[in-house]
Amino acid sequence: MVLLNPKKFNGEHLDEKSKEIMLKTINFFENMGKAKLKEKASKREWYADFLEFIKENKIFYTLVTPPEYADGDPDVRWDTWRICDFNEILAFYSLDYWYTWQVTVLGLGPIWMSKNEKIKREVAELLKNGAVFAFGLSEREHGADIYATETKLVPQPDGTYKAYGRKYYIGNSNVAAIISTFARIADPDGSLPDKPDKSRFAFFALRRDEKYYELVKNIVDAQMFVGDFLIHDYPVTEDDILEKGEEAWDAALNTVNVGKYNLGWGSIGVCTHAFYEAINHASKRRLYGMYVTDFPHVKRLFVDAYTRLVAMKLVARRACDYMRVASREDRRYLLYNAIVKSKVTREGEEVINLLWDVIAAKGFEKDTYFEMAAKHVRALPKLEGTVHVNMALILKFLPKYLFEPAEFPEVPKMDVPKHDEFLFNQGSSGGLSQVKFHDYRKAYESFELPNVNIFKEQLETFKEMCMNATPTPEQMMDFDFMTTWGEIFTLIVYGQLVLEAAKLYDIDEDLVDEIFDFLVRDFSKFAVELQSEPSCTEKQIEYCQKMIKRPYPNKERFERVVQMVYAHKDEYEMNP
Ligand SMILES: Cc1cc2nc3c(=O)[nH]c(=O)nc-3n(C[C@H](O)[C@H](O)[C@H](O)COP(=O)(O)OP(=O)(O)OC[C@H]3O[C@@H](n4cnc5c(N)ncnc54)[C@H](O)[C@@H]3O)c2cc1C
């Protein structure tokens, strides 16, 4: 598996129709050229031309409509394998363009999960005609606390409802055909219960009828539209209801399970384009009589950026396989997705930091992709649940993952063209601590490389610490402490996914060992952080000190990887 290079993209891993979609999308941006792309971005110009292109080619319709609403067209399906490519390509050119796609994906979640057949048929028709959608979950005052949702459906004597409320941070709310809107069902007098009550939640289809819909503003200064809007006396009938009660709650969380996976690919796309710009610039710049790429610290920065980027891609590709085989009995995707969302996206920030240290002032220039990437990459860890919210989730999986492995059939590379039906039939969002995993040791045992072996020792020590120096009840309540604990656990899962994908994609052993060079360093860094926590016990400190290890030094391997990285010089440059 290599980095995306749009100029050499042959789509050989895709079926004909999917390949055509990706190539057309690449051509759309390459025909626009970098100067125009940047000019539109600096003018914060709404991308009507892009949405016209999407409509003409029925791209969203093809990529996100379930086959039962596709009039027998076999190309139309929700196929995560090709959705990865589409995410990566869009973000490669601009996260602003990616965002209109992403919030359409989110808006469609509660619709395809709904039992409301009438609306599903309508939505398929709308998609065919080029419509985009929106996901109205967030509110200004409540952030991650969706229990406190104040948008409400007030029951009317004739059995209908009236909706009232204000939503904030809602993408596409300037153009969406339907906004899947999360609300609570109020008492007939309009009051909402003080205590959270899942039976009161509802998702309804909101249409932008100006009699009832007041768009306040775009709250961001960008090409994308992230809206603030008010809903006044909006009439809602059963035909507009998507889900009610626990099903609405589950639809919210299950939609985020699907959507947040895309964030990792967003990050990969952003970092890949930034990487090409950085290497093209640095490899031609001469200072003090030598090329910048010959400085030893620049070699290190590039190797770290590249290995982190390759690891991000390996993890995201492998997580895709688990998403595509998921079932009510196999919910491993819930952990892997949370890691793609929270870890891959933060690794993306790190890649940009490293590259920026290389290209320095160049990264501020207005005609670079990089200056846009530096801002865009920061958004991804914050969308669809912050890093902390995901860390709280990840920690729930720790006991079963580390201590109670279960048997599962081997999961192959899931590149078959098929509809991922289960994503819209995920069932209850609860029971996370009961989710079973296969034995992670299989992946680790399949590699005998110096840094992988050092990592295995760190991992074993962490496991011992989990058994013999379990967090105290006070530490369990201290999320600062538990976040660092979770960071170490996350590295173990991350390493497992890297190794599984490395086998499937036949990744060079030098590269795998160099990836584990930074993973060993990161493990040590978190061990230092954990032992610095004020509440860390003597026994935990002892274990932490044992976990601090240095990677195996190998200058020859490092130089070979440097050559691998530098081979990307002048491989890609966007059309001017
Ligand atoms: C550009 C952009 C586009 C967006 N688009 C949409 C959209 O289309 N639709 C939509 O519905 N929303 C959208 N959002 C909202 C986004 O999903 C929220 O930003 C996100 O849910 C977090 O809310 P918050 O930023 O208000 O943070 P807050 O919830 O205010 O969090 C504050 C702090 O508390 C921590 N925290 C909160 N809860 C927990 C917890 N349970 N455990 C541990 N720590 C916790 C957080 O990590 C954070 O550090 C968008 C946001 C942005 C910035």
PDBQT file of the ligand as one rigid body, heavy atoms in Angstrom, charges set to zero:
ROOT
HETATM    1  C1  LIG A 601     -16.260  22.683  12.198  1.00  0.00    +0.000 C 
HETATM    2  C2  LIG A 601     -17.278  21.941  13.009  1.00  0.00    +0.000 A 
HETATM    3  C3  LIG A 601     -18.311  21.291  12.368  1.00  0.00    +0.000 A 
HETATM    4  C4  LIG A 601     -19.283  20.600  13.104  1.00  0.00    +0.000 A 
HETATM    5  N1  LIG A 601     -20.331  20.006  12.440  1.00  0.00    +0.000 NA
HETATM    6  C5  LIG A 601     -21.344  19.439  13.142  1.00  0.00    +0.000 A 
HETATM    7  C6  LIG A 601     -22.515  18.950  12.497  1.00  0.00    +0.000 A 
HETATM    8  O1  LIG A 601     -22.645  19.009  11.262  1.00  0.00    +0.000 OA
HETATM    9  N2  LIG A 601     -23.504  18.436  13.260  1.00  0.00    +0.000 N 
HETATM   10  C7  LIG A 601     -23.421  18.367  14.613  1.00  0.00    +0.000 A 
HETATM   11  O2  LIG A 601     -24.358  17.895  15.244  1.00  0.00    +0.000 OA
HETATM   12  N3  LIG A 601     -22.312  18.818  15.267  1.00  0.00    +0.000 NA
HETATM   13  C8  LIG A 601     -21.276  19.358  14.569  1.00  0.00    +0.000 A 
HETATM   14  N4  LIG A 601     -20.168  19.857  15.223  1.00  0.00    +0.000 N 
HETATM   15  C9  LIG A 601     -20.114  19.791  16.688  1.00  0.00    +0.000 C 
HETATM   16  C10 LIG A 601     -19.085  18.796  17.196  1.00  0.00    +0.000 C 
HETATM   17  O3  LIG A 601     -19.549  17.506  17.029  1.00  0.00    +0.000 OA
HETATM   18  C11 LIG A 601     -18.815  19.174  18.668  1.00  0.00    +0.000 C 
HETATM   19  O4  LIG A 601     -17.817  20.155  18.561  1.00  0.00    +0.000 OA
HETATM   20  C12 LIG A 601     -18.357  18.048  19.513  1.00  0.00    +0.000 C 
HETATM   21  O5  LIG A 601     -19.423  17.169  19.720  1.00  0.00    +0.000 OA
HETATM   22  C13 LIG A 601     -17.836  18.494  20.873  1.00  0.00    +0.000 C 
HETATM   23  O6  LIG A 601     -18.602  19.493  21.453  1.00  0.00    +0.000 OA
HETATM   24  P1  LIG A 601     -17.891  20.852  21.958  1.00  0.00    +0.000 P 
HETATM   25  O7  LIG A 601     -16.887  21.212  20.919  1.00  0.00    +0.000 OA
HETATM   26  O8  LIG A 601     -18.935  21.842  22.258  1.00  0.00    +0.000 OA
HETATM   27  O9  LIG A 601     -17.091  20.442  23.259  1.00  0.00    +0.000 OA
HETATM   28  P2  LIG A 601     -17.663  20.274  24.755  1.00  0.00    +0.000 P 
HETATM   29  O10 LIG A 601     -18.706  19.208  24.741  1.00  0.00    +0.000 OA
HETATM   30  O11 LIG A 601     -18.051  21.618  25.281  1.00  0.00    +0.000 OA
HETATM   31  O12 LIG A 601     -16.431  19.727  25.525  1.00  0.00    +0.000 OA
HETATM   32  C14 LIG A 601     -15.618  20.505  26.423  1.00  0.00    +0.000 C 
HETATM   33  C15 LIG A 601     -14.548  19.619  27.022  1.00  0.00    +0.000 C 
HETATM   34  O13 LIG A 601     -15.146  18.600  27.835  1.00  0.00    +0.000 OA
HETATM   35  C16 LIG A 601     -14.693  17.315  27.471  1.00  0.00    +0.000 C 
HETATM   36  N5  LIG A 601     -15.772  16.328  27.597  1.00  0.00    +0.000 N 
HETATM   37  C17 LIG A 601     -17.066  16.491  27.224  1.00  0.00    +0.000 A 
HETATM   38  N6  LIG A 601     -17.766  15.355  27.501  1.00  0.00    +0.000 NA
HETATM   39  C18 LIG A 601     -16.914  14.473  28.034  1.00  0.00    +0.000 A 
HETATM   40  C19 LIG A 601     -17.042  13.120  28.504  1.00  0.00    +0.000 A 
HETATM   41  N7  LIG A 601     -18.202  12.459  28.480  1.00  0.00    +0.000 N 
HETATM   42  N8  LIG A 601     -15.930  12.519  29.005  1.00  0.00    +0.000 NA
HETATM   43  C20 LIG A 601     -14.744  13.155  29.020  1.00  0.00    +0.000 A 
HETATM   44  N9  LIG A 601     -14.573  14.444  28.591  1.00  0.00    +0.000 NA
HETATM   45  C21 LIG A 601     -15.634  15.081  28.097  1.00  0.00    +0.000 A 
HETATM   46  C22 LIG A 601     -14.275  17.482  25.996  1.00  0.00    +0.000 C 
HETATM   47  O14 LIG A 601     -13.285  16.525  25.635  1.00  0.00    +0.000 OA
HETATM   48  C23 LIG A 601     -13.708  18.902  25.980  1.00  0.00    +0.000 C 
HETATM   49  O15 LIG A 601     -12.363  18.865  26.403  1.00  0.00    +0.000 OA
HETATM   50  C24 LIG A 601     -19.190  20.548  14.510  1.00  0.00    +0.000 A 
HETATM   51  C25 LIG A 601     -18.137  21.204  15.147  1.00  0.00    +0.000 A 
HETATM   52  C26 LIG A 601     -17.201  21.890  14.424  1.00  0.00    +0.000 A 
HETATM   53  C27 LIG A 601     -16.096  22.599  15.141  1.00  0.00    +0.000 C 
ENDROOT
TORSDOF 0
